[in-house]
């Protein structure tokens, strides 16, 4: 896994189509009309900000440090101790 995550720019963004659509929606007031329907996702983001999910340390832990799945794959002894939803994992 790469240390740096990079997303390629989409064709819509590169051509300016997405920005123009956003400007049109803003001018027509569609964004303001739909604001009440975004309360759930906005609340989740607000909660995540409050607990530090977007802090530098948390982002490093999520994206740079080794993931748990990688640890299980690299160490054959740990796969026998892995838990599943119904108890201890058994090899078939």
N, C-alpha and C positions, 0 to 999 in steps of 0.2 A: 504494500500500500504506500502510496506517495505521501511524503511528509506535508506537502502543500496541496490543498484542495483548490482546484481551479475549474470553473464552469465556463465553457465556451459560450460566447455571446450568440444569441439566437439571431436568425435572419430578420425577424420582425423588429428586434431591438436595433440591429445594425442599420436598417433602412429607415428607422424613426417612426415606424407604423404604431408601435405600442405607445410611444410618447404622444403622438397625435390623437390616438383614441382616448387616452387619459385626459388630455386637454379638452376634447369635445365633451366627454362625460362631465367634467368639472364645470364647463360653461353652461351645460344644460341643467345642472343641479341633480343629476342622477346619483352622484356619490352621497350627497346629503340625504336624499330620500332613502337610500339603502343602509344608512348608518345604523339604525336600530337593529338590523338583522345581523350585524357583526359583533354584537355584544359578547357572545360566547368566546370567539377566538380572541377578541381584544382583551377579555378578562383573563384568558389563559396566558397571554403574553405579559400582561401586567403582573400576574402572580409569579411567572417565571423570572421577570426582572426583579421582583421583590426578594426572591430567594437566591438570587445570584446565578441563575442558569446561564445568562449571557456574559458573565464576567470572564476575564482573560484566563483565570485559572480553570474554570469549568470548561471553556472552549478547548484549552490545551488538553485537559483530561479526556474530552470526547474525541478529539481529532488527531492528536499527536501520540499520546500514550498507547501502548499495545492494547488491543481489544480482547475481551474475555474469550471470544470465539477463537482467536488466533492462539491464545495460550493453550486451550484445549487441544487444538490440532497439533501443536508442536510437542507437547509432552504426552507420550503414550500412557504413562502411569496415571495421569489425572483423569483419563476418560472413564476409568472404572469407578471413580468416585463421583462422577457427574450425576446430578439429581435430575429426574424428570418430573412431570406433573403428577405422576401416580406412584412415585417412590424411587428406589435406586435403579439406575440404568443397568440393564443386562445386555450382554453381547449375545446375538443370535447366531 
